[in-house]
Amino acid sequence: LLSTLALSSGMAQNKLPISMKQSEDFKSARRHLIMPPVEFKDKGILQVNERGTRSMNFQWFSPDLKLKKEIHAFKFHEAAVFCLKYLEEKNAILSSGADGKINLYDTNLTEHKETLQLSDKKIRTIEIHNNIIYLGEANGKIILLNADNCSPIREFHAHKEATNCFYFHTKNNILISGGKDALIKMWDITDDYKLIKEIPAHNFAVYSLM
């Protein structure tokens, strides 16, 4: 089944909290899709994070895509949820947030496995490559974790401001990062992440690489 990962920004244009309990709210939530469909082997799920302007609940939801009915709602972050990734090695979902935490959830959506406080800064993005979890931090650092046990491998300062996104050139073993400093940087994975090239790409932040 295909499921779609989605995030709700909670910006002024959508002041009401997103609830998966009402069909109109569900349709509204789908307008915030920022990632392509993802195929799960067992069942389709949709994760949405919600920032309610009244309750300030920072949550992500799992509704049934066919019935448009809420299955679960989780709140394990103390601030906005920025990214969700499926970690195949652990059959789990990773989430990162503005509280500097990552959370690990069982894919059956019934068990919260682990919370790691990795920073006092926002963790903007998550990517997984060759059994390594890459985290982009709001102060410009890149944090590497072992995907098997989420133990730290190393971290290094990549951008003057937030590290927002990653792309992997697998043929040449290159990690490419984009930052709020409007730079794209290329790192040699085989040489201790040595900086290969720095490209001034935009007038403002780089948010996505493809």
C-alpha positions in Angstrom: 0.0 0.0 0.0 1.1 3.5 -0.6 1.2 6.0 2.2 2.2 9.6 2.2 4.3 11.4 4.7 3.0 14.9 5.4 3.8 17.8 7.6 1.6 20.7 8.6 3.4 23.9 9.2 0.9 25.5 11.5 1.4 28.9 9.8 -1.0 31.7 9.9 -2.9 30.6 6.8 -4.1 27.5 8.8 -4.6 28.6 12.3 -6.8 25.8 13.4 -5.2 22.6 14.7 -5.3 19.8 12.2 -7.5 16.9 13.5 -7.8 13.6 11.7 -11.2 13.0 13.2 -13.0 15.1 10.7 -13.0 14.6 7.0 -12.7 18.3 6.2 -9.7 18.6 8.4 -8.2 15.6 6.8 -8.6 17.1 3.4 -6.9 20.3 4.7 -4.0 18.3 6.1 -3.3 16.7 2.7 -2.6 20.1 1.3 0.5 20.2 3.4 2.2 17.2 1.7 5.9 17.9 1.3 7.2 14.4 0.6 6.4 11.8 -2.2 4.4 8.6 -1.4 6.3 5.9 0.5 5.5 2.2 0.2 5.2 0.2 3.3 5.0 -3.6 3.2 2.2 -4.2 5.7 -0.2 -1.2 5.7 -0.6 2.3 4.6 -0.1 5.1 7.1 0.0 8.8 6.9 2.0 10.9 9.4 1.1 14.5 10.0 2.5 16.8 12.7 0.2 19.3 14.2 0.9 22.6 15.9 -2.3 23.8 17.5 -2.3 27.6 18.1 -4.4 27.2 21.3 -3.1 23.9 22.9 0.3 24.1 21.3 0.3 20.3 21.0 3.2 19.1 18.8 1.9 15.8 17.4 1.9 13.5 14.4 -1.0 11.4 13.4 -1.7 8.1 11.7 -5.0 7.9 10.0 -6.4 5.1 7.8 -6.0 6.4 4.3 -9.0 4.6 3.0 -11.5 5.3 5.8 -10.0 8.7 6.6 -10.2 7.7 10.3 -7.6 8.4 12.9 -5.7 5.4 14.1 -3.2 7.0 16.5 -2.0 10.4 17.6 1.4 10.7 19.2 3.0 13.5 21.1 6.6 12.9 22.0 8.1 16.2 21.0 8.0 19.4 22.9 8.2 21.6 19.9 7.4 21.4 16.1 8.1 18.2 14.3 10.3 18.8 11.2 10.9 15.5 9.6 9.8 11.8 9.5 11.8 9.0 8.0 11.3 5.3 7.8 14.2 3.3 9.2 14.0 0.0 7.5 16.9 -1.6 9.5 14.8 -1.2 12.7 11.3 -1.4 11.2 10.7 2.0 12.8 9.9 5.6 12.1 12.2 8.4 13.1 11.0 11.9 13.9 13.1 15.0 14.5 11.9 18.3 16.1 12.7 21.8 17.2 13.3 20.4 20.7 16.6 18.9 19.5 15.3 15.3 19.9 14.8 12.4 17.7 12.1 9.8 18.5 11.9 6.2 17.4 8.5 4.6 16.9 7.5 1.0 16.1 6.0 0.7 12.6 2.9 -1.0 14.0 2.3 2.4 15.6 1.7 0.9 19.0 5.1 1.4 20.8 7.4 4.3 21.4 10.9 2.8 21.4 13.3 5.5 22.2 13.9 9.3 22.7 17.4 10.8 22.1 18.2 14.3 23.2 21.0 15.1 20.7 21.1 18.9 20.8 19.7 22.0 22.3 19.1 23.3 18.8 16.5 22.3 16.2 17.0 19.2 14.2 15.8 20.2 10.8 16.2 17.1 8.7 16.9 13.3 8.6 18.4 11.2 5.9 19.5 7.5 6.0 22.2 6.2 3.8 24.4 3.0 4.1 23.2 2.3 7.6 24.0 5.7 8.8 21.5 8.3 10.0 22.4 11.9 9.0 20.8 14.7 11.0 20.9 18.4 10.0 21.1 20.8 12.9 19.9 24.4 13.1 23.4 25.7 14.1 24.9 24.2 10.9 26.2 20.9 12.2 25.7 17.5 10.6 25.3 14.6 13.1 26.0 11.0 12.2 24.4 8.0 14.0 24.7 4.3 13.6 21.4 3.1 12.3 21.6 -0.2 14.1 21.6 1.3 17.6 21.4 5.1 17.1 24.8 5.5 18.8 26.8 8.7 17.8 29.5 8.2 15.1 30.7 11.8 14.7 29.5 15.3 14.0 31.0 18.2 12.1 30.2 21.9 11.4 28.9 22.2 7.8 27.1 25.5 7.4 27.1 28.9 9.0 23.4 28.6 9.6 21.0 25.6 9.7 21.7 22.5 7.7 18.4 22.0 5.9 18.7 19.1 3.5 20.9 16.3 2.1 21.5 14.4 -1.1 23.8 11.5 -1.8 25.8 11.0 -5.0 26.2 7.2 -4.4 28.5 6.6 -7.5 31.1 9.0 -6.3 30.5 8.6 -2.5 29.6 12.2 -2.1 27.3 13.7 0.5 25.8 17.0 -0.6 24.2 19.4 1.9 22.2 22.5 1.6 21.9 25.2 4.2 20.2 28.3 5.4 23.4 30.2 4.4 22.4 29.7 0.8 25.3 27.3 0.2 25.5 23.8 -1.3 28.5 21.8 -0.1 30.0 18.6 -1.3 31.6 16.2 1.2 33.8 13.2 0.5 32.3 10.2 2.4 35.4 8.1 1.9 37.8 10.8 3.3 36.4 11.6 6.7 33.8 14.0 5.1 36.5 16.3 3.7 35.0 19.3 2.0 35.3 19.0 -1.8 33.4 22.0 -3.1 31.3 24.9 -1.9 28.7 26.4 -4.2 26.9 29.7 -3.6 23.6 28.5 -5.0 20.9 30.9 -4.0 20.2 34.3 -2.5 18.6 32.7 0.5 18.2 29.3 2.2 18.5 26.0 0.4 15.6 23.8 1.5 15.7 20.8 -0.9 18.2 18.8 -3.0 17.2 16.2 -5.7 
